[in-house]
Amino acid sequence: MSEEQEGQAQNSQPSQENSQNPQNPQWQQNPQGYQNFSQPNPNNPYPPYGGGFGGMQMALPNATIVLVLGILSIVACCCFYGLVGVVLGVVALILSKKDKENYLANMNYYTLSSYKNLNAGRVCAIIGLILSGLILLLCIVFAIFFGFNTLTDEETLKQFLRELQ
Amino acid sequence: MKGIPVVFFLLLVGGGSGVIHWLENHLLSCPFKKWTGVDCPGCGLQRSFVALLKGDVWMSFKLYPATLPILALCIFTILHLKFDFKNGAFLIKLMYIFATVIIVTSYIYKIYHHQLF
């Protein structure tokens, strides 16, 4: 919902610029929106969003998703032997890597706060990944060393653990 | 979109005990615990959440100490995404690390005090 509103707000800005520069109809050529601005047109002296001072900047497209996934990765870290946490963490890391490159390539197009969000999400994803990876590793080590039978048989495992202590 | 929290709140207030009762009887069972009988680091989260819904903060803390930090983290994240606080991202990072430390510490405590099996 909020993304739609942002999109509408941004749509209005370049159309005004186009009316001022009729020889530069970049916006009309790219109706699918922001994805084009990851590769700015070198022939265009005026970046579509004003590029910094007073211009409209937009949030990184994946920042919110990365943050949410990173936080979910710790909530779900223990579901199904840590598998869910690992998957969420890896997805968040891949998405954030793409966006980080995007931001560093052209900083003026994206807001700083969304970059901070992205970094926070990245840190969360890394921590969640480590935690759930450790749990997964623990399960695998258990299964390999003590056999799958020990893991599935409650009594044997309890006895084993008592002997271990 | 705006109606969802309102409906949830009404459910909680109006038929509160019904919702809690339903939640209590429909907890997802942890496969690790089911197969091995040993707690995993996430065990207790749901019971703790139900205890919190009943208003028993101390019981919730005893069952799973990280519930309150995780809930606070989730709520703060939603607020931050909505209102974009100045140092929000940094605070989220801090709270996340805090929650992780609590989860790990409580699990080590459980192992140490033989509460696992």
HADDOCK unambig.tbl for C-alpha pairs under 7 A between the chains (distance, minus, plus):
assign (segid A and resid 78 and name CA) (segid B and resid 40 and name CA) 6.68 0.50 0.50
assign (segid A and resid 78 and name CA) (segid B and resid 41 and name CA) 6.29 0.50 0.50
assign (segid A and resid 78 and name CA) (segid B and resid 42 and name CA) 5.07 0.50 0.50
assign (segid A and resid 79 and name CA) (segid B and resid 30 and name CA) 6.86 0.50 0.50
assign (segid A and resid 80 and name CA) (segid B and resid 31 and name CA) 6.32 0.50 0.50
assign (segid A and resid 81 and name CA) (segid B and resid 32 and name CA) 6.64 0.50 0.50
assign (segid A and resid 116 and name CA) (segid B and resid 89 and name CA) 5.89 0.50 0.50
assign (segid A and resid 117 and name CA) (segid B and resid 89 and name CA) 5.25 0.50 0.50
assign (segid A and resid 120 and name CA) (segid B and resid 89 and name CA) 5.56 0.50 0.50
assign (segid A and resid 120 and name CA) (segid B and resid 90 and name CA) 6.80 0.50 0.50
assign (segid A and resid 120 and name CA) (segid B and resid 92 and name CA) 6.95 0.50 0.50
assign (segid A and resid 120 and name CA) (segid B and resid 93 and name CA) 5.62 0.50 0.50
assign (segid A and resid 124 and name CA) (segid B and resid 93 and name CA) 6.68 0.50 0.50
assign (segid A and resid 124 and name CA) (segid B and resid 96 and name CA) 6.64 0.50 0.50
assign (segid A and resid 151 and name CA) (segid B and resid 35 and name CA) 6.87 0.50 0.50
assign (segid A and resid 151 and name CA) (segid B and resid 36 and name CA) 5.59 0.50 0.50
assign (segid A and resid 152 and name CA) (segid B and resid 35 and name CA) 5.04 0.50 0.50
assign (segid A and resid 152 and name CA) (segid B and resid 36 and name CA) 5.66 0.50 0.50
assign (segid A and resid 153 and name CA) (segid B and resid 35 and name CA) 6.97 0.50 0.50
assign (segid A and resid 153 and name CA) (segid B and resid 36 and name CA) 6.42 0.50 0.50
assign (segid A and resid 154 and name CA) (segid B and resid 35 and name CA) 6.66 0.50 0.50
assign (segid A and resid 154 and name CA) (segid B and resid 36 and name CA) 4.87 0.50 0.50
assign (segid A and resid 154 and name CA) (segid B and resid 37 and name CA) 5.68 0.50 0.50
assign (segid A and resid 157 and name CA) (segid B and resid 36 and name CA) 6.89 0.50 0.50
assign (segid A and resid 158 and name CA) (segid B and resid 117 and name CA) 6.76 0.50 0.50
